[in-house]
Amino acid sequence: MSVPTPKKIYDAKESPKILGGVKIGLKKLVVVTGASSGLGLATTIALAKMNKYHIVMACRDIQKAKRVAEQAGLPKNSYTCMKLELASLQSVRDFVANLKAFKSARPLTHLICNAAVYRPTDPEPAWTDDGFEMSMGVNHLGHFLLVNMLLDDMSRAKGARVCIVGSITGNSNTVGGGLVYPRADLGNLEGFQQGGVEPVAMIDGKPFFGAKAYKDSKVCNMMTVSELNRRYHEDTGIVFSSMYPGCIAETALFREKRDWFRKIFPAFMKYVTGGYVGEEEAGERLAQVIDDPQCNKSGVYWSWNGGAKSVGRWSEDGKPRGAGGSGGEIFENDQSDAVTDAEKAGKMWDLSKELVGITKKEMYKGGALEL
């Protein structure tokens, strides 16, 4: 009896061509991945309010993206919804081709890599169409290919910026990353060296652990920013950065968590740690990173030294601690030794290139450091 072939996540027939000709005037063109919910949607709304960006909402579900954009009251000429399934490298390539046809000669000026999956309760790994463990495949490898395929075009834009959303959980020098089990650990990249595909589920080659897979993918995200900055910033002028907006404790990212966690965790972050930030404010923070002149510095991991405007926690002197008030000031944060390990980052980059199968034709063709 034959084993049925697993159904592919991405169907090219579900990726309609988006015709060009949209009149956006002098607005800058920005792509936001995962723009139909959570931080991505909040960022899209924040950018639309600035009235100087046309946002390409790069999403798995086009109909959902159109629906939430309409519900949010976004002006119809401020956004375009395009299919992007990061669990398929073919979808990434189709998206890039579609985007180039849509924008014609206009270069892409901003790219926000926000989409992510988090599957901490899965006892067994889920796999992308290309056989990668889902968290690593979507959060890191899909975005890795996307960024590299868009560099050539973005190098033609004035003031271009790329931001890949990081996470405190991938930074071992923080409470969330260093003290909360499990810790991110790429090992010696044994999993990638073994081919990185099913049945290899973890980048360190060890047995699958859903929560750790997410943290490992975030380390790779932040390492990717460092490598992009090292290899391409000087030659292209593109500003590469990462950021952590605060703990969006009520985001759909935690939909895989148990019910008790989703009820208790937001209150804990609001009133105990002060690390909570609402989706709207988090979106404003991510929009700030690609728009604010003070964020025009490459290779930075941005954070905020206060907390959310929407809630505060008690302190004896009556002043807000960790939340409340201004929402805090943006600052250049430190990253853990694991993230700043240049030798391992370079190795991760080279192995990621092999895994996604990027070709010379798809890569940046300027005079930057040879990949």
Contacts in CASP RR format, 6 or more apart in sequence:
PFRMAT RR
TARGET T0000
AUTHOR 0000-0000-0000
METHOD contacts of the structure
MODEL  1
MSVPTPKKIYDAKESPKILGGVKIGLKKLVVVTGASSGLGLATTIALAKM
NKYHIVMACRDIQKAKRVAEQAGLPKNSYTCMKLELASLQSVRDFVANLK
AFKSARPLTHLICNAAVYRPTDPEPAWTDDGFEMSMGVNHLGHFLLVNML
LDDMSRAKGARVCIVGSITGNSNTVGGGLVYPRADLGNLEGFQQGGVEPV
AMIDGKPFFGAKAYKDSKVCNMMTVSELNRRYHEDTGIVFSSMYPGCIAE
TALFREKRDWFRKIFPAFMKYVTGGYVGEEEAGERLAQVIDDPQCNKSGV
YWSWNGGAKSVGRWSEDGKPRGAGGSGGEIFENDQSDAVTDAEKAGKMWD
LSKELVGITKKEMYKGGALEL
6 127 0 8 1.000
8 88 0 8 1.000
8 129 0 8 1.000
9 85 0 8 1.000
9 87 0 8 1.000
9 88 0 8 1.000
9 128 0 8 1.000
9 129 0 8 1.000
10 85 0 8 1.000
10 87 0 8 1.000
10 88 0 8 1.000
10 90 0 8 1.000
10 91 0 8 1.000
10 129 0 8 1.000
12 90 0 8 1.000
12 91 0 8 1.000
12 94 0 8 1.000
14 83 0 8 1.000
15 83 0 8 1.000
15 91 0 8 1.000
15 94 0 8 1.000
15 95 0 8 1.000
15 98 0 8 1.000
16 62 0 8 1.000
16 83 0 8 1.000
17 98 0 8 1.000
17 101 0 8 1.000
18 80 0 8 1.000
18 82 0 8 1.000
18 98 0 8 1.000
18 101 0 8 1.000
18 102 0 8 1.000
19 101 0 8 1.000
19 102 0 8 1.000
20 101 0 8 1.000
20 102 0 8 1.000
20 103 0 8 1.000
20 104 0 8 1.000
21 104 0 8 1.000
22 54 0 8 1.000
22 77 0 8 1.000
22 80 0 8 1.000
22 102 0 8 1.000
23 77 0 8 1.000
24 54 0 8 1.000
24 77 0 8 1.000
26 52 0 8 1.000
27 51 0 8 1.000
27 52 0 8 1.000
27 53 0 8 1.000
27 54 0 8 1.000
28 52 0 8 1.000
28 53 0 8 1.000
28 54 0 8 1.000
28 109 0 8 1.000
28 110 0 8 1.000
28 157 0 8 1.000
29 53 0 8 1.000
29 54 0 8 1.000
29 56 0 8 1.000
29 103 0 8 1.000
29 106 0 8 1.000
29 107 0 8 1.000
29 108 0 8 1.000
29 109 0 8 1.000
29 110 0 8 1.000
30 47 0 8 1.000
30 53 0 8 1.000
30 54 0 8 1.000
30 55 0 8 1.000
30 56 0 8 1.000
30 108 0 8 1.000
30 109 0 8 1.000
30 110 0 8 1.000
30 111 0 8 1.000
30 112 0 8 1.000
30 290 0 8 1.000
31 55 0 8 1.000
31 56 0 8 1.000
31 58 0 8 1.000
31 99 0 8 1.000
31 108 0 8 1.000
31 110 0 8 1.000
31 111 0 8 1.000
31 112 0 8 1.000
31 150 0 8 1.000
32 40 0 8 1.000
32 43 0 8 1.000
32 44 0 8 1.000
32 47 0 8 1.000
32 55 0 8 1.000
32 56 0 8 1.000
32 57 0 8 1.000
32 58 0 8 1.000
32 112 0 8 1.000
32 114 0 8 1.000
33 40 0 8 1.000
33 58 0 8 1.000
33 59 0 8 1.000
33 84 0 8 1.000
33 86 0 8 1.000
33 112 0 8 1.000
33 113 0 8 1.000
33 114 0 8 1.000
33 115 0 8 1.000
33 143 0 8 1.000
33 146 0 8 1.000
34 40 0 8 1.000
34 41 0 8 1.000
34 57 0 8 1.000
34 58 0 8 1.000
34 59 0 8 1.000
34 60 0 8 1.000
34 84 0 8 1.000
34 114 0 8 1.000
34 115 0 8 1.000
35 41 0 8 1.000
35 43 0 8 1.000
35 44 0 8 1.000
35 55 0 8 1.000
35 57 0 8 1.000
35 58 0 8 1.000
35 59 0 8 1.000
35 65 0 8 1.000
35 114 0 8 1.000
36 57 0 8 1.000
36 59 0 8 1.000
36 60 0 8 1.000
36 61 0 8 1.000
36 64 0 8 1.000
36 65 0 8 1.000
36 68 0 8 1.000
37 64 0 8 1.000
37 68 0 8 1.000
37 252 0 8 1.000
38 248 0 8 1.000
38 251 0 8 1.000
38 252 0 8 1.000
38 253 0 8 1.000
38 279 0 8 1.000
39 114 0 8 1.000
39 165 0 8 1.000
39 245 0 8 1.000
39 248 0 8 1.000
39 251 0 8 1.000
39 279 0 8 1.000
39 282 0 8 1.000
39 283 0 8 1.000
39 286 0 8 1.000
40 112 0 8 1.000
40 114 0 8 1.000
40 115 0 8 1.000
40 283 0 8 1.000
40 286 0 8 1.000
41 68 0 8 1.000
41 72 0 8 1.000
41 279 0 8 1.000
42 279 0 8 1.000
42 280 0 8 1.000
42 282 0 8 1.000
42 283 0 8 1.000
42 284 0 8 1.000
42 286 0 8 1.000
43 112 0 8 1.000
43 114 0 8 1.000
43 282 0 8 1.000
43 283 0 8 1.000
43 286 0 8 1.000
43 287 0 8 1.000
44 55 0 8 1.000
44 57 0 8 1.000
44 69 0 8 1.000
44 72 0 8 1.000
44 74 0 8 1.000
44 79 0 8 1.000
45 72 0 8 1.000
45 74 0 8 1.000
45 280 0 8 1.000
45 283 0 8 1.000
46 280 0 8 1.000
46 283 0 8 1.000
46 284 0 8 1.000
46 286 0 8 1.000
46 287 0 8 1.000
47 53 0 8 1.000
47 55 0 8 1.000
47 287 0 8 1.000
47 291 0 8 1.000
48 55 0 8 1.000
48 74 0 8 1.000
48 75 0 8 1.000
48 78 0 8 1.000
48 79 0 8 1.000
50 287 0 8 1.000
50 291 0 8 1.000
51 78 0 8 1.000
53 78 0 8 1.000
53 110 0 8 1.000
54 77 0 8 1.000
54 78 0 8 1.000
54 79 0 8 1.000
54 80 0 8 1.000
55 78 0 8 1.000
55 79 0 8 1.000
55 80 0 8 1.000
56 79 0 8 1.000
56 80 0 8 1.000
56 81 0 8 1.000
56 82 0 8 1.000
56 99 0 8 1.000
56 102 0 8 1.000
57 65 0 8 1.000
57 69 0 8 1.000
57 79 0 8 1.000
57 80 0 8 1.000
57 81 0 8 1.000
57 82 0 8 1.000
58 82 0 8 1.000
58 83 0 8 1.000
58 84 0 8 1.000
58 95 0 8 1.000
58 115 0 8 1.000
59 65 0 8 1.000
59 81 0 8 1.000
59 82 0 8 1.000
59 83 0 8 1.000
59 84 0 8 1.000
60 83 0 8 1.000
60 84 0 8 1.000
60 85 0 8 1.000
60 86 0 8 1.000
62 81 0 8 1.000
62 82 0 8 1.000
62 83 0 8 1.000
65 81 0 8 1.000
66 81 0 8 1.000
69 79 0 8 1.000
69 81 0 8 1.000
80 102 0 8 1.000
82 95 0 8 1.000
82 98 0 8 1.000
82 99 0 8 1.000
82 102 0 8 1.000
83 91 0 8 1.000
83 94 0 8 1.000
83 95 0 8 1.000
83 98 0 8 1.000
84 91 0 8 1.000
84 92 0 8 1.000
84 95 0 8 1.000
84 115 0 8 1.000
84 146 0 8 1.000
85 91 0 8 1.000
86 92 0 8 1.000
86 115 0 8 1.000
86 137 0 8 1.000
86 138 0 8 1.000
86 139 0 8 1.000
86 142 0 8 1.000
86 143 0 8 1.000
86 146 0 8 1.000
87 128 0 8 1.000
87 129 0 8 1.000
87 134 0 8 1.000
87 137 0 8 1.000
87 138 0 8 1.000
88 128 0 8 1.000
88 129 0 8 1.000
88 130 0 8 1.000
89 129 0 8 1.000
89 130 0 8 1.000
89 141 0 8 1.000
89 142 0 8 1.000
89 145 0 8 1.000
89 356 0 8 1.000
89 357 0 8 1.000
90 129 0 8 1.000
91 129 0 8 1.000
92 142 0 8 1.000
92 145 0 8 1.000
92 146 0 8 1.000
92 149 0 8 1.000
93 145 0 8 1.000
93 149 0 8 1.000
93 362 0 8 1.000
95 146 0 8 1.000
96 146 0 8 1.000
96 149 0 8 1.000
96 150 0 8 1.000
99 108 0 8 1.000
99 150 0 8 1.000
100 153 0 8 1.000
107 153 0 8 1.000
107 154 0 8 1.000
107 156 0 8 1.000
107 157 0 8 1.000
107 160 0 8 1.000
108 150 0 8 1.000
108 153 0 8 1.000
108 154 0 8 1.000
108 157 0 8 1.000
108 160 0 8 1.000
109 154 0 8 1.000
109 157 0 8 1.000
109 158 0 8 1.000
109 159 0 8 1.000
109 160 0 8 1.000
109 161 0 8 1.000
110 160 0 8 1.000
110 161 0 8 1.000
110 162 0 8 1.000
110 163 0 8 1.000
110 290 0 8 1.000
111 146 0 8 1.000
111 147 0 8 1.000
111 150 0 8 1.000
111 154 0 8 1.000
111 161 0 8 1.000
111 162 0 8 1.000
111 163 0 8 1.000
112 162 0 8 1.000
112 163 0 8 1.000
112 165 0 8 1.000
112 286 0 8 1.000
112 290 0 8 1.000
113 143 0 8 1.000
113 146 0 8 1.000
113 147 0 8 1.000
113 162 0 8 1.000
113 163 0 8 1.000
113 164 0 8 1.000
113 165 0 8 1.000
113 221 0 8 1.000
114 165 0 8 1.000
114 286 0 8 1.000
115 138 0 8 1.000
115 139 0 8 1.000
115 143 0 8 1.000
116 135 0 8 1.000
116 138 0 8 1.000
116 139 0 8 1.000
116 165 0 8 1.000
116 214 0 8 1.000
116 217 0 8 1.000
116 253 0 8 1.000
117 134 0 8 1.000
117 135 0 8 1.000
117 138 0 8 1.000
117 139 0 8 1.000
117 214 0 8 1.000
118 135 0 8 1.000
118 214 0 8 1.000
118 253 0 8 1.000
118 254 0 8 1.000
118 256 0 8 1.000
119 126 0 8 1.000
119 134 0 8 1.000
119 135 0 8 1.000
119 210 0 8 1.000
119 213 0 8 1.000
119 214 0 8 1.000
119 256 0 8 1.000
120 210 0 8 1.000
120 211 0 8 1.000
120 214 0 8 1.000
120 256 0 8 1.000
120 257 0 8 1.000
121 210 0 8 1.000
121 256 0 8 1.000
121 257 0 8 1.000
121 258 0 8 1.000
122 208 0 8 1.000
122 210 0 8 1.000
122 256 0 8 1.000
124 208 0 8 1.000
125 133 0 8 1.000
125 134 0 8 1.000
125 198 0 8 1.000
125 201 0 8 1.000
125 208 0 8 1.000
125 210 0 8 1.000
125 213 0 8 1.000
126 133 0 8 1.000
126 134 0 8 1.000
127 133 0 8 1.000
127 134 0 8 1.000
127 198 0 8 1.000
128 134 0 8 1.000
128 137 0 8 1.000
128 138 0 8 1.000
128 141 0 8 1.000
130 137 0 8 1.000
130 141 0 8 1.000
130 197 0 8 1.000
131 197 0 8 1.000
131 198 0 8 1.000
132 141 0 8 1.000
132 196 0 8 1.000
132 197 0 8 1.000
132 355 0 8 1.000
133 196 0 8 1.000
133 200 0 8 1.000
133 201 0 8 1.000
133 202 0 8 1.000
133 208 0 8 1.000
133 213 0 8 1.000
134 213 0 8 1.000
135 210 0 8 1.000
135 213 0 8 1.000
135 214 0 8 1.000
135 216 0 8 1.000
135 217 0 8 1.000
136 203 0 8 1.000
136 213 0 8 1.000
136 216 0 8 1.000
136 217 0 8 1.000
136 220 0 8 1.000
137 217 0 8 1.000
138 217 0 8 1.000
139 214 0 8 1.000
139 217 0 8 1.000
139 218 0 8 1.000
139 220 0 8 1.000
139 221 0 8 1.000
140 217 0 8 1.000
140 220 0 8 1.000
140 221 0 8 1.000
140 224 0 8 1.000
140 352 0 8 1.000
141 352 0 8 1.000
141 355 0 8 1.000
141 356 0 8 1.000
142 356 0 8 1.000
143 164 0 8 1.000
143 221 0 8 1.000
143 224 0 8 1.000
144 220 0 8 1.000
144 224 0 8 1.000
144 352 0 8 1.000
144 356 0 8 1.000
145 356 0 8 1.000
145 357 0 8 1.000
145 358 0 8 1.000
147 162 0 8 1.000
147 164 0 8 1.000
147 224 0 8 1.000
147 228 0 8 1.000
148 353 0 8 1.000
148 358 0 8 1.000
148 362 0 8 1.000
148 363 0 8 1.000
148 364 0 8 1.000
149 358 0 8 1.000
149 362 0 8 1.000
149 363 0 8 1.000
151 232 0 8 1.000
151 236 0 8 1.000
151 238 0 8 1.000
151 363 0 8 1.000
151 364 0 8 1.000
152 363 0 8 1.000
152 364 0 8 1.000
152 365 0 8 1.000
152 366 0 8 1.000
154 160 0 8 1.000
154 162 0 8 1.000
154 236 0 8 1.000
154 238 0 8 1.000
155 235 0 8 1.000
155 236 0 8 1.000
155 237 0 8 1.000
155 238 0 8 1.000
155 364 0 8 1.000
155 366 0 8 1.000
159 237 0 8 1.000
159 238 0 8 1.000
159 239 0 8 1.000
159 296 0 8 1.000
160 236 0 8 1.000
160 237 0 8 1.000
160 238 0 8 1.000
160 239 0 8 1.000
161 238 0 8 1.000
161 239 0 8 1.000
161 240 0 8 1.000
161 241 0 8 1.000
161 289 0 8 1.000
161 290 0 8 1.000
161 295 0 8 1.000
161 296 0 8 1.000
162 225 0 8 1.000
162 228 0 8 1.000
162 238 0 8 1.000
162 239 0 8 1.000
162 240 0 8 1.000
162 241 0 8 1.000
163 240 0 8 1.000
163 241 0 8 1.000
163 242 0 8 1.000
163 243 0 8 1.000
163 286 0 8 1.000
163 289 0 8 1.000
163 290 0 8 1.000
164 221 0 8 1.000
164 222 0 8 1.000
164 224 0 8 1.000
164 225 0 8 1.000
164 240 0 8 1.000
164 241 0 8 1.000
164 242 0 8 1.000
165 221 0 8 1.000
165 242 0 8 1.000
165 243 0 8 1.000
165 244 0 8 1.000
165 245 0 8 1.000
165 286 0 8 1.000
166 218 0 8 1.000
166 221 0 8 1.000
166 222 0 8 1.000
166 242 0 8 1.000
166 243 0 8 1.000
166 244 0 8 1.000
166 301 0 8 1.000
167 215 0 8 1.000
167 218 0 8 1.000
167 221 0 8 1.000
167 244 0 8 1.000
168 174 0 8 1.000
168 175 0 8 1.000
168 176 0 8 1.000
168 177 0 8 1.000
168 244 0 8 1.000
168 246 0 8 1.000
168 247 0 8 1.000
169 176 0 8 1.000
169 177 0 8 1.000
169 180 0 8 1.000
169 184 0 8 1.000
169 214 0 8 1.000
169 215 0 8 1.000
169 218 0 8 1.000
170 177 0 8 1.000
170 184 0 8 1.000
170 215 0 8 1.000
170 216 0 8 1.000
170 218 0 8 1.000
170 219 0 8 1.000
170 222 0 8 1.000
170 336 0 8 1.000
170 338 0 8 1.000
170 339 0 8 1.000
171 177 0 8 1.000
171 178 0 8 1.000
171 222 0 8 1.000
171 244 0 8 1.000
171 335 0 8 1.000
171 336 0 8 1.000
171 338 0 8 1.000
171 339 0 8 1.000
172 178 0 8 1.000
172 183 0 8 1.000
172 184 0 8 1.000
172 336 0 8 1.000
172 337 0 8 1.000
172 338 0 8 1.000
173 334 0 8 1.000
173 335 0 8 1.000
173 336 0 8 1.000
173 337 0 8 1.000
174 336 0 8 1.000
175 273 0 8 1.000
177 183 0 8 1.000
177 184 0 8 1.000
177 215 0 8 1.000
182 209 0 8 1.000
182 211 0 8 1.000
182 212 0 8 1.000
182 215 0 8 1.000
183 212 0 8 1.000
183 215 0 8 1.000
184 212 0 8 1.000
184 215 0 8 1.000
184 216 0 8 1.000
184 218 0 8 1.000
184 219 0 8 1.000
184 338 0 8 1.000
185 204 0 8 1.000
185 212 0 8 1.000
185 216 0 8 1.000
185 338 0 8 1.000
186 203 0 8 1.000
186 204 0 8 1.000
186 216 0 8 1.000
186 219 0 8 1.000
186 220 0 8 1.000
186 338 0 8 1.000
186 344 0 8 1.000
186 348 0 8 1.000
187 203 0 8 1.000
187 204 0 8 1.000
188 204 0 8 1.000
189 203 0 8 1.000
189 204 0 8 1.000
189 344 0 8 1.000
189 347 0 8 1.000
189 348 0 8 1.000
189 351 0 8 1.000
190 203 0 8 1.000
190 204 0 8 1.000
190 205 0 8 1.000
191 200 0 8 1.000
191 202 0 8 1.000
191 203 0 8 1.000
191 204 0 8 1.000
191 205 0 8 1.000
192 203 0 8 1.000
192 348 0 8 1.000
192 351 0 8 1.000
192 352 0 8 1.000
192 355 0 8 1.000
193 351 0 8 1.000
194 200 0 8 1.000
194 205 0 8 1.000
195 355 0 8 1.000
196 203 0 8 1.000
196 355 0 8 1.000
197 355 0 8 1.000
201 207 0 8 1.000
201 208 0 8 1.000
201 213 0 8 1.000
202 208 0 8 1.000
202 209 0 8 1.000
202 212 0 8 1.000
202 213 0 8 1.000
202 216 0 8 1.000
203 216 0 8 1.000
203 220 0 8 1.000
204 216 0 8 1.000
219 338 0 8 1.000
219 339 0 8 1.000
220 348 0 8 1.000
220 352 0 8 1.000
221 242 0 8 1.000
222 242 0 8 1.000
222 301 0 8 1.000
222 335 0 8 1.000
222 339 0 8 1.000
223 339 0 8 1.000
223 341 0 8 1.000
223 344 0 8 1.000
223 345 0 8 1.000
223 346 0 8 1.000
223 348 0 8 1.000
223 349 0 8 1.000
224 348 0 8 1.000
224 349 0 8 1.000
224 352 0 8 1.000
225 240 0 8 1.000
225 241 0 8 1.000
225 242 0 8 1.000
225 299 0 8 1.000
225 301 0 8 1.000
226 299 0 8 1.000
226 339 0 8 1.000
226 340 0 8 1.000
226 342 0 8 1.000
226 345 0 8 1.000
227 345 0 8 1.000
227 346 0 8 1.000
227 348 0 8 1.000
227 349 0 8 1.000
228 238 0 8 1.000
228 240 0 8 1.000
229 240 0 8 1.000
229 298 0 8 1.000
229 299 0 8 1.000
230 342 0 8 1.000
230 369 0 8 1.000
231 368 0 8 1.000
231 369 0 8 1.000
231 371 0 8 1.000
232 238 0 8 1.000
232 240 0 8 1.000
232 364 0 8 1.000
232 368 0 8 1.000
232 369 0 8 1.000
233 239 0 8 1.000
233 240 0 8 1.000
233 298 0 8 1.000
233 299 0 8 1.000
234 368 0 8 1.000
235 366 0 8 1.000
235 367 0 8 1.000
235 368 0 8 1.000
235 369 0 8 1.000
236 364 0 8 1.000
236 366 0 8 1.000
236 368 0 8 1.000
237 298 0 8 1.000
238 298 0 8 1.000
239 295 0 8 1.000
239 296 0 8 1.000
239 297 0 8 1.000
239 298 0 8 1.000
239 299 0 8 1.000
240 298 0 8 1.000
240 299 0 8 1.000
241 289 0 8 1.000
241 295 0 8 1.000
241 297 0 8 1.000
241 298 0 8 1.000
241 299 0 8 1.000
241 300 0 8 1.000
241 301 0 8 1.000
241 302 0 8 1.000
242 299 0 8 1.000
242 300 0 8 1.000
242 301 0 8 1.000
242 302 0 8 1.000
243 285 0 8 1.000
243 286 0 8 1.000
243 289 0 8 1.000
243 301 0 8 1.000
243 302 0 8 1.000
243 303 0 8 1.000
244 301 0 8 1.000
244 302 0 8 1.000
244 303 0 8 1.000
244 333 0 8 1.000
245 277 0 8 1.000
245 281 0 8 1.000
245 282 0 8 1.000
245 283 0 8 1.000
245 285 0 8 1.000
245 286 0 8 1.000
245 304 0 8 1.000
246 275 0 8 1.000
246 276 0 8 1.000
246 277 0 8 1.000
246 282 0 8 1.000
246 285 0 8 1.000
246 303 0 8 1.000
246 304 0 8 1.000
246 307 0 8 1.000
247 269 0 8 1.000
247 273 0 8 1.000
247 275 0 8 1.000
247 276 0 8 1.000
247 277 0 8 1.000
248 277 0 8 1.000
248 278 0 8 1.000
248 279 0 8 1.000
248 282 0 8 1.000
249 265 0 8 1.000
249 266 0 8 1.000
249 268 0 8 1.000
249 269 0 8 1.000
249 270 0 8 1.000
249 276 0 8 1.000
249 278 0 8 1.000
250 266 0 8 1.000
250 278 0 8 1.000
250 279 0 8 1.000
251 279 0 8 1.000
254 261 0 8 1.000
254 262 0 8 1.000
254 265 0 8 1.000
255 262 0 8 1.000
257 265 0 8 1.000
266 276 0 8 1.000
269 275 0 8 1.000
269 276 0 8 1.000
270 276 0 8 1.000
270 308 0 8 1.000
270 311 0 8 1.000
270 312 0 8 1.000
270 313 0 8 1.000
270 323 0 8 1.000
271 311 0 8 1.000
271 312 0 8 1.000
271 313 0 8 1.000
271 314 0 8 1.000
272 313 0 8 1.000
274 307 0 8 1.000
274 308 0 8 1.000
274 311 0 8 1.000
274 312 0 8 1.000
274 313 0 8 1.000
274 321 0 8 1.000
274 322 0 8 1.000
274 323 0 8 1.000
275 307 0 8 1.000
275 308 0 8 1.000
275 322 0 8 1.000
275 323 0 8 1.000
276 307 0 8 1.000
276 308 0 8 1.000
276 311 0 8 1.000
276 323 0 8 1.000
277 285 0 8 1.000
277 307 0 8 1.000
277 308 0 8 1.000
277 323 0 8 1.000
278 308 0 8 1.000
278 310 0 8 1.000
281 308 0 8 1.000
281 309 0 8 1.000
281 310 0 8 1.000
281 327 0 8 1.000
285 304 0 8 1.000
285 330 0 8 1.000
288 295 0 8 1.000
288 330 0 8 1.000
289 295 0 8 1.000
289 302 0 8 1.000
289 330 0 8 1.000
292 330 0 8 1.000
294 330 0 8 1.000
295 302 0 8 1.000
295 330 0 8 1.000
297 332 0 8 1.000
300 332 0 8 1.000
301 332 0 8 1.000
301 333 0 8 1.000
301 334 0 8 1.000
301 335 0 8 1.000
302 330 0 8 1.000
302 331 0 8 1.000
302 332 0 8 1.000
302 333 0 8 1.000
303 330 0 8 1.000
303 331 0 8 1.000
303 333 0 8 1.000
304 327 0 8 1.000
304 328 0 8 1.000
304 329 0 8 1.000
304 330 0 8 1.000
304 331 0 8 1.000
305 328 0 8 1.000
305 329 0 8 1.000
305 331 0 8 1.000
306 322 0 8 1.000
306 323 0 8 1.000
306 326 0 8 1.000
306 327 0 8 1.000
306 328 0 8 1.000
306 329 0 8 1.000
307 322 0 8 1.000
307 323 0 8 1.000
307 324 0 8 1.000
307 327 0 8 1.000
307 328 0 8 1.000
308 323 0 8 1.000
308 324 0 8 1.000
308 327 0 8 1.000
309 323 0 8 1.000
309 324 0 8 1.000
309 325 0 8 1.000
309 326 0 8 1.000
309 327 0 8 1.000
310 323 0 8 1.000
310 324 0 8 1.000
311 323 0 8 1.000
311 324 0 8 1.000
312 320 0 8 1.000
312 321 0 8 1.000
312 322 0 8 1.000
312 323 0 8 1.000
312 324 0 8 1.000
312 325 0 8 1.000
313 320 0 8 1.000
313 321 0 8 1.000
313 322 0 8 1.000
313 323 0 8 1.000
314 321 0 8 1.000
315 321 0 8 1.000
339 345 0 8 1.000
349 371 0 8 1.000
353 371 0 8 1.000
363 371 0 8 1.000
364 371 0 8 1.000
END
